[in-house]
Amino acid sequence: MTVARATVALTAPVGLHARPAVKLTRLAKRFPARVRLRHLPDGEPVDAKSIVRVMGLKLRTGAMLEFEAEGEGAREAVEALCALVAANFEDGEHG
């Protein structure tokens, strides 16, 4: 089974509040892989497709995040999610 993992810094000025969390979970749901998000260095991994779990992390600017995906599309999922975070959630979508 394919496993992919990558880290990215959360640089969005407002952290991971509701709107960015929705963008992140919507993007994660586009991939068939199981996707998890973890606050480094010692946070527990949560389902990146769950808005409740992602919001529950209460991530602030400067946090280091780790995405891990398993299964079909794992590498693509991790790359896309890291790119979204690195771009401060500016994905071209409005809302």
C-alpha positions as CSV (number, residue, x, y, z in Angstrom):
1,M,0.0,0.0,0.0
2,T,1.3,3.5,-0.9
3,V,2.1,5.8,2.0
4,A,3.1,9.4,1.6
5,R,4.1,11.9,4.3
6,A,5.1,15.5,4.3
7,T,5.4,18.5,6.7
8,V,4.4,22.1,6.1
9,A,4.4,25.3,8.2
10,L,1.0,26.9,8.9
11,T,1.7,30.6,7.9
12,A,-1.8,31.8,7.4
13,P,-2.2,34.9,9.6
14,V,-5.4,33.7,11.2
15,G,-4.2,30.1,11.7
16,L,-6.5,27.2,10.8
17,H,-9.9,28.7,11.5
18,A,-13.3,27.6,10.0
19,R,-12.9,28.8,6.4
20,P,-9.4,27.3,5.8
21,A,-10.4,24.1,7.6
22,V,-13.4,23.7,5.3
23,K,-11.1,24.2,2.3
24,L,-8.6,21.6,3.7
25,T,-11.2,19.0,4.4
26,R,-13.0,19.5,1.0
27,L,-9.6,19.0,-0.7
28,A,-8.8,15.9,1.4
29,K,-12.2,14.3,0.4
30,R,-11.3,14.6,-3.3
31,F,-8.8,11.7,-2.8
32,P,-9.6,8.1,-2.2
33,A,-6.6,7.7,0.2
34,R,-7.0,7.8,3.9
35,V,-5.6,11.2,5.0
36,R,-4.4,12.2,8.4
37,L,-3.2,15.5,9.8
38,R,-1.0,15.9,12.9
39,H,0.3,18.9,14.8
40,L,4.1,18.4,15.2
41,P,6.0,17.5,17.3
42,D,3.7,15.3,19.4
43,G,0.1,15.7,18.4
44,E,-2.2,12.8,17.7
45,P,-3.1,12.2,14.0
46,V,-6.7,13.1,13.1
47,D,-8.8,12.4,10.0
48,A,-8.1,15.3,7.6
49,K,-11.5,14.6,6.0
50,S,-13.4,15.5,9.2
51,I,-14.1,19.2,9.8
52,V,-14.8,18.5,13.5
53,R,-11.4,16.7,14.0
54,V,-9.5,19.4,12.0
55,M,-11.1,22.3,13.9
56,G,-10.5,20.5,17.1
57,L,-6.7,20.8,16.6
58,K,-7.0,24.6,17.1
59,L,-3.9,25.2,15.0
60,R,-2.4,28.7,15.1
61,T,0.0,30.5,12.9
62,G,3.5,29.0,13.1
63,A,2.3,25.4,13.8
64,M,4.1,22.6,12.0
65,L,1.8,20.2,10.3
66,E,2.3,16.7,9.1
67,F,0.1,15.1,6.5
68,E,0.1,11.4,6.0
69,A,-1.9,9.5,3.4
70,E,-2.3,5.8,2.7
71,G,-3.7,4.1,-0.4
72,E,-4.7,5.2,-3.9
73,G,-3.7,8.8,-4.6
74,A,-1.7,9.1,-1.3
75,R,1.2,11.1,-2.8
76,E,-1.1,13.4,-4.8
77,A,-3.2,14.1,-1.7
78,V,-0.2,15.0,0.5
79,E,1.2,17.2,-2.2
80,A,-2.1,19.0,-2.8
81,L,-2.8,19.6,0.9
82,C,0.7,20.8,1.6
83,A,0.5,23.2,-1.4
84,L,-2.9,24.5,-0.1
85,V,-1.4,25.2,3.4
86,A,1.8,26.8,1.9
87,A,-0.4,29.1,-0.2
88,N,-2.3,30.3,2.9
89,F,-5.4,28.5,1.6
90,E,-5.6,30.7,-1.5
91,D,-6.8,28.0,-3.8
92,G,-8.8,30.1,-6.3
93,E,-12.1,29.2,-4.6
94,H,-14.3,31.8,-2.9
95,G,-16.1,31.3,0.3
